């Protein structure tokens, strides 16, 4: 079998491309699927009772293996039905969400390891995303309670009062 060399580092270079079209029976797909799933026991638990077919399971294993990269997973197993399944099958959607959460948890753990190692970039990423309540982030917060008309009116009145006060004195006006 061919291998895919250009996929993310999460996939070993020797991971075979699977052409599900060559499998004549679902049992053949399942047998091959078991070889793929073996390193991912958490996926077996996620799949239980979800009513997924073997093609969906094979795709989801590849999806997990590629860090939730649809294009890479599709190429890996030769299944291009992900978005159709997403639109048609709520159970499938739930499994995809669970896999996304598992991958995000793994990435957060790796990020935290880099933070502990002193990586300023990792610290910046963490604070930008998790420290928003403390003012970190890329968004500028605008106070919606600011009443432009009232504040301008108050400033003009204060300025007029100051000018009147200065005009009533006999001293020359200096800034």
N, C-alpha and C positions, 0 to 999 in steps of 0.2 A: 504494500500500500504506500501511497505517497504521504509525505508529511508536509505540514504547513510551517514554513520558516518565518513568516512575517507577522505572526500573531503575537499578542502581548507576552511578556515574560512569565506570566502566570501559567502558561501552557508549555510543558516541556517540548523541545523541538521534535522529539520522536513520537509525539502523540499522533496516532494515525487519523487520516481523514476517513470518515465513514460514509459510504454511499448506501443509504437505506434502500435504494431502489433494487439492489442486488439481493436483498433478503426476500425469499419467497414466502416465508411464514412468519407470523408474529413471534413464534417460539424462537426463531433464529435471531430476531431483533432483540428479544428479551435476553437470550444467552449473551449476545454481544454487549448489551446494556449492562449486564451484571459485571462484566469486566471493566466497564467505564466507571460504574458507580462505586465499586469496591473502596476506593480511597475516600469516598464521601458518605460516611454512615449517616450524617445529619440529613442528607437528601432522602434516604430511604424512609426516615420517620416523617418527613414532610409529604411524601408521595402517598402514604398510607391513607386509604379511605377517600381519596380525592377523585377517583374515577378517571384518572388520566390514561390515555392509551400509550403504547410503547414508543411511538414516534414522539409524543409530547415529552415523555420521560427522557428519551435520548437527547432531545433538543435541550431540555432543562439542565441535564448534566453538563452538556457543552456550554450552556449559558453561564452556569456556575463556574465552570472551569476557566472561562474566558473573562471572568470579572464582570459579568452582565453585559457583555458586548454582543449585541444581536448579530451584526454582520459576521463576526468571527465565529460565533456559535453556529450560525446557519451554514457557513462554509465547512466547518468542522464535521457536521453530521449530515449535510445535504438536505436539511429541512428548512423550508422557507415559508412556513405557515404561522410564524409567531404572532404577527399582528392580526391575522384572521382569528386565531384562537383567543387573543386578548379581547377582541370584539364580541366573540360568540360564547365564551365559556367563563363564567364567574369563578368557578373552581380553579381553573388554570390561572386566572388573574391573581387569585389569592396565593397560589404557590409562587408565582413570579414575584409578588410583593415580599413573601417570606425569604426567598433567595436574595433579593435585593438587600433586605435588612441584614442577612448573614454576611454578605460581602461588605456592606458599609461598616458593620461591627468589626470585621477583620481589618479593614483599612484604618478605622479609628484606633484600633489597638496598635497598628504599625506606626501611625502618626504619634501616638503617645510615647512609644518607644523612642522615636526620634526626638521628641520633646525632652524626655529624660536624658537623652544623650547630648542635649544642649543646642540642638539645631534652631537657630533663630528663625529660619523660614518656617519650620514646623510650628514654632510658638506663634508666629504671626498668623498662620492659617487657622490655628486653633482659636486664637483670640478673635479673629475676624468673624468666625462662625459661631463660637460658643460664648463670646464675651460681649455680645451686642448690647445687653442690658446695662453694661458698664461703660458704654461709649465706644467700644471697638467696632470696627466694621467699615464698609465702603459707603454706607448711606448717610446722608445728611438729614437729621431730624429737624423738622420745622414745627415750631410751636403754633398750633392752630388757634390758640386763645388770644393771639395778638390782634387787637382791634386797631387797624391802621388809622381810621378816621379819628377815633378818640385820642390816640397818642399824638397825632399830628396837631390836632386842635389844642391839646394841652401844652405841647411844645410852643406853638404860636402864641398862646396866651401868656406863657411864662416869658417868652422873648419880648412881647409888648410891654409887660409889666416891668421888665428890666430896663427897657428903653425909656419908659416913662419915669422910672426911678432915677435914671441917670440924667434925664432932661431937667428934672426938678432941682438938681444940684447945680451950684454955680461953677463947679469945677469943669475943666475941659474933659471931654470924653477921650479916654485912651484905651487901647485894647490890651 
